[in-house]
Amino acid sequence: MTIAVTGATGHLGQLTLAALAARGATDVIGLARSPEKLTGAARRFDYSDPDSFDALAGIDTLILISSSEVGQRAPQHRNVIEAAKAHGVGHILYTSLLHADRSKMQLAEEHVATEAALAASGLSHTLLRNGWYGENYDSAIASAAQSGTIAGASGAGRIAAAARADYAEALAAVALDPGLQGKTYELAGDAGFTLDELAAEIAAQAGRAVEVSHLAEAEYRALLETMGLPGPFAAIIADSDAQAANGALFDDSHDLSRLIGRPTTPLAGIVRAALG
Ligand SMILES: NC(=O)c1ccc[n+]([C@@H]2O[C@H](COP(=O)([O-])OP(=O)(O)OC[C@H]3O[C@@H](n4cnc5c(N)ncnc54)[C@H](OP(=O)(O)O)[C@@H]3O)[C@@H](O)[C@H]2O)c1
């Protein structure tokens, strides 16, 4: 069985290739805009370039890691799904967003469109709806350890983040076991944490006090812009945080730890990794 992984040069793609190899998969192809950056079997594949779509020839299982080009993702993913169908791909695993079907996060829109395109395609598929990566907090954690402050708009909302490596292992587990396919998984960290709990953990590991600045969505967006984030990106981050205050990034299904057969990376591990 030949498995291909899109976004193979990205963080999650690299970890997914490693997780597949760790589980003994040998017939694996990395798909990327720059395949020369990959070791192992690789083919050029660009979600926006139909000339590259023959890369899907002979693929049985396609791991479609969502594109990082926010705003272009729905048409890009539709391209991939149509090309997969044309090339006889047997099964697609798609990395969606936690509770995409009911999420009010702006980021959900492109995932909902992709899930609909998969359903309409008639292709056999599995939805892995990923919660937040713990790594999303890496720079905030490092900066809080230096400055003693952390800011956000997630209020008392619990964020069930897990490490990218946890999500990658889940992708590998499902790709290699047809018995796990054809379902929708809500993937999230086992425990979750609030912004206050994150600050307390940083304080404990950095050995200094960390104050929390609880901001309204508009204030957080403005702060992110002053830190150099482009306006639209700052707006999406602030929107996600504000929705997290309402529970959008929390889930207690434990689908992720069940799939990977171990607990997800805890808050202490997320902070430890960020502090290097
Ligand atoms: N759950 C979360 O917290 C969270 C956070 C951030 C992102 N995400 C989503 O999860 C995905 C994977 O995360 P990540 O951390 O691995 O992101 P990443 O490191 O930025 O990797 C994104 C990958 O997408 C590829 N890509 C972008 N545009 C493409 C195109 N037109 N054609 C083909 N490949 C293209 C990139 O290729 P190049 O190397 O050529 O640029 C890269 O390999 C992201 O793309 C995003 O959709 C989720």
The ligand as a MOL file (V3000), in Angstrom:
LIG
                    3D

  0  0  0     0  0            999 V3000
M  V30 BEGIN CTAB
M  V30 COUNTS 48 52 0 0 0
M  V30 BEGIN ATOM
M  V30 1 N -4.0090 23.0090 14.7540 0
M  V30 2 C -3.2090 24.0510 14.8410 0
M  V30 3 O -2.9190 24.5910 15.9300 0
M  V30 4 C -2.5830 24.5910 13.6030 0
M  V30 5 C -1.6690 25.6470 13.6860 0
M  V30 6 C -1.0720 26.1090 12.5100 0
M  V30 7 C -1.4040 25.5340 11.3100 0
M  V30 8 N -2.3050 24.5070 11.2630 0 CHG=1
M  V30 9 C -2.6730 23.8270 10.0020 0
M  V30 10 O -1.9560 22.5970 9.9760 0
M  V30 11 C -1.1420 22.5470 8.7960 0
M  V30 12 C 0.1710 21.8610 9.1140 0
M  V30 13 O 0.8020 22.5680 10.1580 0
M  V30 14 P 2.3690 22.8010 10.1320 0
M  V30 15 O 2.7310 23.3310 11.4540 0
M  V30 16 O 3.0480 21.5960 9.6010 0 CHG=-1
M  V30 17 O 2.4990 23.9820 9.0330 0
M  V30 18 P 3.8100 24.3900 8.2240 0
M  V30 19 O 5.0390 23.9480 8.9280 0
M  V30 20 O 3.6460 25.8340 7.8910 0
M  V30 21 O 3.6980 23.5230 6.8880 0
M  V30 22 C 2.7720 23.8240 5.8960 0
M  V30 23 C 3.0610 22.9480 4.7010 0
M  V30 24 O 2.1040 23.2710 3.6830 0
M  V30 25 C 2.8180 23.3530 2.4680 0
M  V30 26 N 2.1370 24.1790 1.4760 0
M  V30 27 C 1.7200 25.4560 1.5900 0
M  V30 28 N 1.1730 25.8750 0.4440 0
M  V30 29 C 1.2690 24.8310 -0.4170 0
M  V30 30 C 0.9020 24.6380 -1.7680 0
M  V30 31 N 0.3300 25.6200 -2.4870 0
M  V30 32 N 1.1160 23.4370 -2.3300 0
M  V30 33 C 1.6850 22.4290 -1.6330 0
M  V30 34 N 2.0780 22.5510 -0.3520 0
M  V30 35 C 1.8740 23.7410 0.2360 0
M  V30 36 C 4.1530 23.9760 2.8700 0
M  V30 37 O 5.0770 23.7680 1.8280 0
M  V30 38 P 6.4040 24.6760 1.6550 0
M  V30 39 O 7.4520 24.0250 2.5080 0
M  V30 40 O 6.6830 24.5760 0.1920 0
M  V30 41 O 6.0560 26.0700 2.0930 0
M  V30 42 C 4.4510 23.1840 4.1080 0
M  V30 43 O 4.9940 21.9220 3.8000 0
M  V30 44 C -0.9810 24.0100 8.3700 0
M  V30 45 O -0.7180 24.0740 6.9930 0
M  V30 46 C -2.3160 24.5950 8.7450 0
M  V30 47 O -3.3160 24.2950 7.7720 0
M  V30 48 C -2.8860 24.0220 12.3810 0
M  V30 END ATOM
M  V30 BEGIN BOND
M  V30 1 1 1 2
M  V30 2 2 2 3
M  V30 3 1 2 4
M  V30 4 1 4 5
M  V30 5 2 4 48
M  V30 6 2 5 6
M  V30 7 1 6 7
M  V30 8 2 7 8
M  V30 9 1 8 9
M  V30 10 1 8 48
M  V30 11 1 9 10
M  V30 12 1 9 46
M  V30 13 1 10 11
M  V30 14 1 11 12
M  V30 15 1 11 44
M  V30 16 1 12 13
M  V30 17 1 13 14
M  V30 18 2 14 15
M  V30 19 1 14 16
M  V30 20 1 14 17
M  V30 21 1 17 18
M  V30 22 2 18 19
M  V30 23 1 18 20
M  V30 24 1 18 21
M  V30 25 1 21 22
M  V30 26 1 22 23
M  V30 27 1 23 24
M  V30 28 1 23 42
M  V30 29 1 24 25
M  V30 30 1 25 26
M  V30 31 1 25 36
M  V30 32 1 26 27
M  V30 33 1 26 35
M  V30 34 2 27 28
M  V30 35 1 28 29
M  V30 36 1 29 30
M  V30 37 2 29 35
M  V30 38 1 30 31
M  V30 39 2 30 32
M  V30 40 1 32 33
M  V30 41 2 33 34
M  V30 42 1 34 35
M  V30 43 1 36 37
M  V30 44 1 36 42
M  V30 45 1 37 38
M  V30 46 2 38 39
M  V30 47 1 38 40
M  V30 48 1 38 41
M  V30 49 1 42 43
M  V30 50 1 44 45
M  V30 51 1 44 46
M  V30 52 1 46 47
M  V30 END BOND
M  V30 END CTAB
M  END
